[in-house]
Amino acid sequence: MGDESKKPTEVLDLRAAITVHDGAKAALSQRRIDFEESITTDVAYVKGLAARIDELKDKIRPLAIAEYQATTHKKMWGGIGIQKKSSMTFDAAKALAFAKEKDMFLKLDDEAFKKVAPELGLDFVKVEKVTAVTFPKEWKS
């Protein structure tokens, strides 16, 4: 150990900075804990609202699909809409084997495979149209 009286001022400054930093970090941590505790009711409320929204959307989807099937109208109440999309499922192992056989890929790129697979007529690929209900970001009255 060296002589404390010959310690560079930077060492004293460092010790002081570390002490202040540790105190500020502890205060910040406590403020974060206090804040989290203060918003628990609000967080629970928002989670409850999100669950209610999901529940209502789940109830509306079949109603919207039935309305679309009856009328073929894709634009519905309050901005809710219908989109017709393709949905593809395939056996990944068979798709990878196919890709390797054709020297297409070293590993299966699902997105690239989905682009070419419908045109190839492969027995392990199933493409079907699905009806999706969309919800607006901003509600109309």
C-alpha positions, 0 to 999 in steps of 0.5 A, a space after each residue: 500500500 502506498 502513502 495515502 497522502 500521495 494519492 492522486 486527486 483522480 483516485 479521490 475523485 473516482 472514489 467520490 464519483 463511485 459513492 455518488 453513483 452507487 447512491 443515485 443508482 440505489 435511489 433510482 432503483 427504489 423510485 422504479 420499485 415505487 413507480 411499479 407499485 403505484 401503477 399496479 392498479 392501472 396495469 391490471 385495468 389495461 390488461 383487463 381491457 385488452 382481454 375484453 377487446 380480445 373477447 369481443 373480437 372473438 365474438 365478432 369474427 364469426 358474425 362478420 364471416 357469416 355476414 360476408 358469406 350471406 352478402 359478400 360485402 367485405 366492408 362492415 360495421 365500424 370499419 371491420 372488414 374481410 380479407 381473403 388470404 392464402 394459407 399454406 401448410 406443408 411438411 417441413 421435412 419433405 419440403 427440405 428434402 425437396 429443396 436439397 434434391 433440387 439444389 435450391 437451398 442448404 436449409 429451408 427458407 420457409 418464405 422463399 419456399 412459400 413463394 414457389 411451392 403453390 406452382 410446383 404441385 407438390 403432394 405435401 403442400 396444402 394451399 387454401 383460402 382463409 377468410 380473415 376478419 380485420 379490425 380498424 386502428 381507428 373506429 368510425 362512428 
